[in-house]
Amino acid sequence: MKQEELQSIVEEVSLTHFKRPFCHQARFNHRLRTTGGRYLLHTHDIEINPKQYEAFGKEELISIIKHELCHYHLHIQKKGYQHKDKDFKDLLKQVGGARYCKALSNERTYSKKRYIIQCTSCFLKYTRKRKFDLSRYACGRCGGKLKMVKIDVDL
């Protein structure tokens, strides 16, 4: 699907479901990884993750577009456009948009690096995702010194 097709779909969905025109730009953004789309507050543009369309088809794309158009129209009307706002939740339910996009299961969005740390006194092991300064911390059980045992990498 090309940018022009996406633009026309967004304009059509806006008119049919919201009864208001979409007067800004809609485009695919290949850099989006963890979200189906986003509404840009300053420019009022909408960006859509093309991987969602490739994986789940046009029906899921339209559901994501409805979600982003809820942000768009409520923001322009100076109503509650954030996920937590009642206006947003009500409008999303009314037009049948998705609250969340489907997960792209075959794509890793982060590395599965694990740090295994062990207490030198009681030998209790801790597993952590993030690296940290071991000299600033002590064992939670006995107060002993901590040392790095190994780093597991599942890439």
C-alpha positions in Angstrom: 0.0 0.0 0.0 1.3 3.5 -0.9 1.1 6.7 1.1 -1.7 8.1 -1.2 -3.9 5.0 -0.5 -3.4 5.4 3.2 -4.3 9.1 3.0 -7.5 8.3 1.1 -8.5 5.6 3.6 -7.9 7.9 6.6 -10.0 10.6 4.9 -12.8 8.2 4.1 -12.9 6.6 7.6 -12.9 10.1 9.1 -15.9 11.2 7.1 -17.9 7.9 7.4 -17.3 7.2 11.1 -16.7 10.7 12.6 -18.7 12.9 10.2 -15.7 15.3 10.1 -13.0 15.8 7.5 -9.4 14.8 8.1 -7.4 17.9 6.9 -3.8 16.8 7.7 -1.4 14.2 6.6 -1.4 10.4 7.2 1.7 8.4 6.4 3.5 5.1 7.1 6.4 5.3 9.5 8.7 2.2 9.2 10.5 3.2 12.4 7.5 2.5 14.7 8.1 -0.8 16.5 5.9 -1.2 19.6 2.9 0.8 18.5 0.3 0.5 15.7 0.2 4.2 15.1 0.6 7.6 16.6 -1.1 11.0 16.5 1.3 14.0 16.4 0.0 16.9 18.6 2.0 19.7 17.0 1.4 18.9 13.3 -1.9 17.0 13.7 -0.5 14.3 11.4 -1.1 10.6 11.9 1.7 8.0 11.5 0.8 4.3 11.0 3.1 1.2 11.5 3.1 -0.6 8.1 4.1 -3.9 9.7 0.6 -4.0 11.3 -1.0 -3.8 7.8 1.4 -6.4 6.4 0.8 -8.8 9.3 -3.0 -8.4 10.0 -4.5 -6.8 6.9 -6.8 -3.9 6.1 -9.3 -4.6 8.9 -6.7 -4.1 11.6 -5.3 -1.0 9.8 -8.8 0.6 9.8 -9.1 -0.2 13.5 -5.8 1.5 14.2 -6.8 4.5 12.0 -10.0 4.9 14.1 -8.0 4.9 17.3 -5.7 7.7 16.0 -8.6 9.6 14.5 -10.2 9.7 18.0 -7.0 11.4 19.3 -7.1 13.8 16.3 -10.8 14.9 16.4 -10.9 15.2 20.2 -7.7 17.2 20.3 -9.0 19.6 17.6 -12.3 20.0 19.5 -10.3 20.7 22.7 -11.8 17.7 24.5 -10.0 14.9 26.4 -7.9 13.2 23.8 -5.6 11.1 26.0 -6.1 7.3 26.7 -7.2 8.0 30.3 -10.0 10.5 29.4 -13.6 9.6 29.3 -14.2 11.5 26.1 -11.6 9.3 24.4 -12.9 6.1 25.7 -16.5 6.9 24.8 -15.7 8.0 21.2 -13.4 5.0 20.7 -16.3 2.6 21.8 -18.8 4.5 19.6 -16.7 4.2 16.4 -15.5 0.7 17.1 -11.7 1.4 17.2 -9.1 -0.8 18.8 -7.9 0.1 22.3 -4.6 -1.7 21.6 -3.1 -3.0 18.4 -2.3 -6.7 18.0 1.2 -7.8 19.0 3.8 -8.5 16.3 4.9 -11.9 17.7 7.7 -12.7 15.3 9.6 -9.4 15.9 11.8 -8.8 18.9 11.7 -5.2 20.2 14.4 -5.7 22.8 17.4 -7.9 23.4 17.0 -10.7 26.0 20.2 -10.0 27.8 20.2 -11.3 31.4 22.7 -10.5 34.1 23.1 -13.2 36.8 24.5 -11.8 40.0 25.4 -13.9 43.1 26.0 -13.1 46.7 29.5 -14.1 47.9 28.3 -15.0 51.4 24.9 -16.9 51.1 25.2 -17.6 47.3 21.7 -16.3 46.5 21.4 -15.6 42.8 19.6 -12.6 41.2 18.7 -12.3 37.6 18.5 -8.8 36.1 17.8 -7.3 32.7 19.8 -4.2 33.3 23.4 -3.8 34.2 24.1 -1.9 37.4 27.0 -0.9 39.7 27.5 -3.9 42.0 29.7 -1.9 44.5 26.7 0.3 45.4 24.5 -2.6 46.4 24.5 -5.6 48.9 22.6 -8.8 49.2 19.0 -8.4 50.3 19.1 -11.5 52.4 22.4 -11.3 54.3 24.0 -8.0 53.3 27.0 -9.7 51.6 28.9 -8.5 48.6 27.6 -9.1 45.1 29.5 -10.4 42.1 28.6 -10.9 38.4 28.4 -14.6 37.6 27.5 -14.6 33.9 25.7 -12.8 31.2 23.1 -14.8 29.2 22.4 -13.5 25.7 19.5 -14.8 23.7 19.4 -12.9 20.5 
